[in-house]
Amino acid sequence: MADENIFVMAGGTGLSSPFLNTIENKISKDVIISALKEENKDLEDITESEEESFSIWGYSEFDNNLKNNPPQKGDIVFITSNNAAIYIATILEVSESNVLNYIWAGRQSWKYKLIFENVIRIFIPYPKSGKKEKWFEEHSFSPGVSNIKKVIECYKNGIGFRRIIDLDDKIGPIQGALKLGISKDKVLGNFSEYCIKTNFECIVKEI
């Protein structure tokens, strides 16, 4: 098996809609099995899972950052929104089936669908311009200022998501999608250290 990698993918406006957010509005196991059967994919991991539904994320075949480095089964994906990492998940399977095209409710249907397992909603900010105090409270995925005091303290000390993934700590969003150049073990080690530093305030809930 090839080395497992870490990807960072920026989320769009659909994440803020409970109906269009296919990370939290999960898709039933039966539908996913139907999609994978159409592609003659191995069904063992899906059928043996105790989960009855799964989170799905999509991306376009026109994404130049992923054309030569496509995400694969076993890879870890961080999803970001508005200068914060908000989900971490493991890819259980990759599908191109049209059976799953309906899930974005008439919006653009992504060619590649990532079926996730072990999905955790998180809140790990990284540098942005402007006033920060209101942003921590008003961010769509913030668990509330009173619940993330250690997270805010780390942010003020320059410890945030960019450090976890070994990127320069510059101001501004992480655009599009990227495959990280450091190992999965290193990133997960950094993530674990951050969880400890923040007393696990960065972990919001399991999905």
Number of C-alpha atoms within 10 A of each C-alpha: 4 7 9 14 22 23 21 21 21 19 22 13 10 13 17 13 10 11 14 16 20 19 22 18 17 18 18 13 17 13 14 23 17 15 19 21 13 14 12 9 13 12 14 9 10 21 14 8 11 9 11 12 18 23 21 25 19 21 16 14 12 10 13 13 12 17 11 8 12 17 22 18 16 19 19 24 24 23 21 27 23 20 23 25 26 24 26 22 21 20 22 19 23 20 20 17 17 15 15 21 19 11 17 16 10 8 11 11 17 18 17 20 21 23 23 25 22 14 21 19 20 24 27 28 24 23 20 15 10 8 8 13 10 10 15 20 15 13 15 14 20 20 19 13 16 9 13 23 15 18 25 22 13 17 16 13 9 14 20 23 24 20 16 18 22 14 13 8 14 12 11 12 16 20 13 16 20 20 16 15 12 13 14 18 12 13 19 15 13 17 19 13 14 22 17 12 16 18 14 16 20 26 19 18 11 12 16
